[in-house]
Amino acid sequence: MCIRDRSEIVSRLDAVLRDVRADSDWRPRLMAIHLRARQLAQKRGDASLYHLIYEAAHTTRKYSSRHALLCLTICELAASLLQWKAEWIDSLGRAALLMNVSMLRLQDQLANDERPLTDETRAEIQAHAERSAGLLRDSEFADTLCVEVVRLHHDGGRAELPLAELNPAQQLARLLRRVDVFAAQISLRASRPPVSPVTAAREACLAAAGLPDEIGGALLRACLLYTSRCV
């Protein structure tokens, strides 16, 4: 995924996410962006991930859309290693692109803001998963699995349960939540420098009990060989 291709996808994704509503053509546009991002990542997965991680650590421009593209790439790599069904991976990828749609502008603003979070902002962040899912339902998005993954992607419940005991949406949300945190940690903010990708990847492999789990193993296999090149 060359710089020009990545920049084009980020710009197109940013425009789509600002246009999510029932009377818009955002759905086919999102599907086209998802397909294009996947095709480019599959051509040179290691180089694509390397450059996405590098950019995350060096720019806050269009933060929300860049974060979504990075999460999409990591999620689909890890999900393939977990040998999940193709339709699961499709819904997971869309969820990675759409999970923060209700706070797109706020997320971009916060990436460039050095001030501490206010109580009002914390409440908006806390509510964004439910609000994003509601916006997708109101916008008549047909991928119900994706919508449920978006709704659950900040839900840390059932953390003690093995992956196999979770339903499909819960399994996908567990991976997306871990990737979301990893990608946020390695990203530059005006208020703090990025965490080392290797450090963040090691932390991301740990389950709630502080031990590596199936999700963590897939994340390490997907990321560690590439993140070590970014240090």
Residue, then its C-alpha position, 0 to 999 in steps of 0.5 A: m500500500c503506497i503512500r498515495d494509495r493510503s492517502e486516497i483511502v484515508s481521504r475517501l474513508d473520512a468523507v464516507l464516515r461524515d456522510v453516514r445517514a439513511d438517505s446517503d449512498w455511503r454504504p456502497r462507498l464504504m464497501a468499495i473502500h473496504l475492498r480496496a484497502r484489503q486488496l492493497a494490504q494483501k499485495r504486501g501485508d508486511a510493508s502496508l502494516y509497517h507504513l500504517i504503524y509508522e504514520a500512526a506514530h508521526t501524524t495526527r492528520k485525519y486521526s480517526s480515519r487513519h486509526a480505522l484503516l490501521c485497525l482494519t489491517i491488523c484485525e483482518l490479519a489476526a482473524s485470518l490467523l485465527q482461521w475465522k470464516a470469511e463472512w466473519i472477517d468481512s463484518l469485522g473489517r467493516a466494524a473496524l472502519l465504522m466503530n467510531v463513526s459517532m465520534l469522528r470529529l471528536q476523535d480528530q479533535l482530541a488527537n490534536d488537543e493537549r488539554p485534559l478530558t472534561d467530564e462531558t467528553r469522557a461521557e461522550i467517549q463512554a457512550h460512543a459504541e452504543r451511539s455508533a451502532g444506533l447510527l448504523r441501524d438508523s442508516e439502514f446498514a444491512d450487516t447486523l453482525c458488524v453493527e453488533v460488533v461495533r456496539l460491543h467493541h468497548d464491552g469488557g464483560r465476559a473477559e474470563l470466558p474462553l473465546a470458544e464460549l462466546n457468540p460470534a459478535q462477542q468473539l469479533a468484538r474481543l479482537l477489535r477491542r484489543v486491536d483498538v487499544f493497541a492502535a491507540q497506544i502506538s499513535l501520536r497525540a498532541s498530549r503524549p508521544p506514542v508508545s513503542p509498537v513492540t511494548a504495545a504489542r506485548e501488552a495487547c497479547l495479554a488477556a484479562a488474567g494477565l496471561p497470553d490467550e488465543i487472541g493475543g497469540a494471533l495479534l503477536r503473530a500478525c504484528l510483532l515481526y512488523t512492529s519491531r521494524c518501526v522502533 
